Amino acid sequence: MFSKILLDWYTENGRQLPWRNTENAYYIWLSEIILQQTRIEQGRSYYSHFVTEYPTILDLAKASEQQVLKSWQGLGYYSRARNLHAAARYVVEELGGRFPDTYEGILSLKGVGRYTAAAIASFAYKLPYPVIDGNVYRFIARMYGIDTPIGTDQAYREFEQLLSRLIDRERPDLFNQAIMDFGSLYCKPTGCDCYGCVFRQDCVAFNKGKVDLLPVKAKKTAVKDRYFYYVDIRWNDHLVLRKREAGDIWQGLYELPLVETDKPIAQRWLLGRMRKQLLSWVGEAPAQLEIGPEMVHQLTHRTIKAQFFRANYQEKPHLMDEKMRIVDMDELKTLPISRLIDRYLSKL
Ligand code: SF4
């Protein structure tokens, strides 16, 4: 009955989304990776851009990582783009271009977790693997009165077992789309209309007055501050960039030369400290050094507190750090940069 009520609700109320009109596993995979940590409205334009720019997995595999990062610019969580690109190359080089068609095969792709593997397996191949995202957790925790803290392995196993019994084996694709839509559109975090709900008779949380208490959330990781001091080194219409390296946020993206500290630098030392730093990067003092804007950039577990400086040079700067390079405005447009740097440059 659960499945029937859900699918009836979905027929009337489900969302029309471009990636729901295809069984092409490559397109579904693209949409699922884009939608991780991204709102549907923002995801739509990136999805159509990727499908147009890279119509087949071969096109994606043939592109350079830099091109893919540029296409991804503005979406954040850039490891998704790097993994997408690496997985496309793996499928083309190791699997002869055939996208895997089993849950385990899909799960073995870089950047694909249990949720994404279940979504692709069910949407593209009609395999009965239930999807479990935040919306599904909320709806099912309330419906069945489950108070295991979500976001833990134990909760995942518990919800997966229950959903494997509930899933419609004939139409697992519709079931999964319906359950995500119901959680997202109807059984919302706050203010859901329980009196008008098609599940109200059997919903444990509604009948026990626990709607606001479920789901129970696991404790969050504390958010830490990072202090970034960026210097915008200019000469004519050129500026200096440096590529971020592996092992940290924004790997492979370009940014302005940076000093990072674990505590803020006192205001009175700022210019002196940057002047000294410039000598180690460029070897000579700038004609002019001034303090620019301050910006705060929020990531999931980090708050970046950025202070920008502008250093103007009259002669072409002689860079002493070989990882830095001088680029003009045309080249800048082709390079992938973080949203923080993009915000700064747009502000100028
Ligand atoms: S009755 Fe309320 S809490 Fe229960 S499933 Fe419906 S909307 Fe969610």
Residues whose N, C-alpha, C, O or C-beta is under 5 A from the ligand:
A	BS01	SF4	F139 R142 Y186 C187 C192 D193 C194 C197 F199 R200 C203 A205 F206 V211
